[in-house]
């Protein structure tokens, strides 16, 4: 009998499988997509010097688990300048206090008491300026891909407490290079990956799982590691567990799925300062933009989360609406932008049946739900993925860390 079935070949599933196969356990990885990577989705365009990241793009902070892989494989990583600008549509001004402002806002969240939404919390902050409140909304809806009226204010407690601005990095040759390191780290004699294999049912009892797929295949093992995104957990097409995992169902109810739109434009030449990094705006459709600084390229990325993402996705012409937002925020004539446009790249993660959204966040009253979702069941079913960590939610580092955690737990159970 196989030792473990891994459901999902994203960063979490691959990290778990690598550690398990390296420890001498036999592993079967079942991936619904026709590719590995999950919400890492890197496009390499022949005449573009930088990869186009349609999913995860940044390494947030000096994440130990991620950098251990990066350094062992000698991948080239570069740090982004922490350069933030605010655009009113009439002028730009630098925001050297971006992270200090976040710290000032979220330090007001009480340490105890009844949890409320971020939107309600901000309404009660009478002494905060309208600009700071708008900055806070943009942050929670952008950085967390959340809806301000749904995300837990308590979950934001401690944001910005670092003494320095959090560092961010890119992998120069693409996030898929990290995936390839994880994939090639699998012991080929003890592991097999099945792509285009969507799991629909998991029948289990202590020490045994029977995993069934949409095309009628059945796989048997002593244990399983579930790494599906929260959007899939919450969908009508969710995996059916028999017996039901009621504790997990309660945890999933307290978590929310982020909505996002990420659209990458390639132009024939730059019309922005190449040293500029992040641009924050009041635009209702695309409030955040970033360049590839410090690398110089003609790629420009627009980002919308939460309500802004919903508004943009409802537009008849998403790219056209995004270009109008770009013209307004960068104060450049729309005709000029259209004349310089070379190509548009995006992926609708909300419509993707194997993600059904961006990443997770805690709803009101759900501050501990990520950790509840992470707990193993009967030493037989284990859980990984960014939705199973409260500390590294929404990050590749969180996926890798939880994948390795699940592998460690499984090895202890099989010992």
Beta strands, then each sheet from edge to edge (+ up, - down):
strand 1: 2-7
strand 2: 27-30
strand 3: 42-43
strand 4: 52-53
strand 5: 59-60
strand 6: 77-79
strand 7: 84-87
strand 8: 92-94
strand 9: 168-171
strand 10: 191-194
strand 11: 199-205
strand 12: 208-213
strand 13: 218-226
strand 14: 240-242
strand 15: 255-257
strand 16: 260-267
strand 17: 278-281
strand 18: 288-290
strand 19: 299-305
strand 20: 341-346
strand 21: 360-362
strand 22: 381-383
sheet 1: 10+ 2+ 1+ 13+ 12- 11+ 14+
sheet 2: 10+ 2+ 1+ 13+ 22+
sheet 3: 3+ 4-
sheet 4: 5+ 9- 6+
sheet 5: 8+ 7- 17- 18+ 19- 16+ 20-
sheet 6: 15+ 21-
end
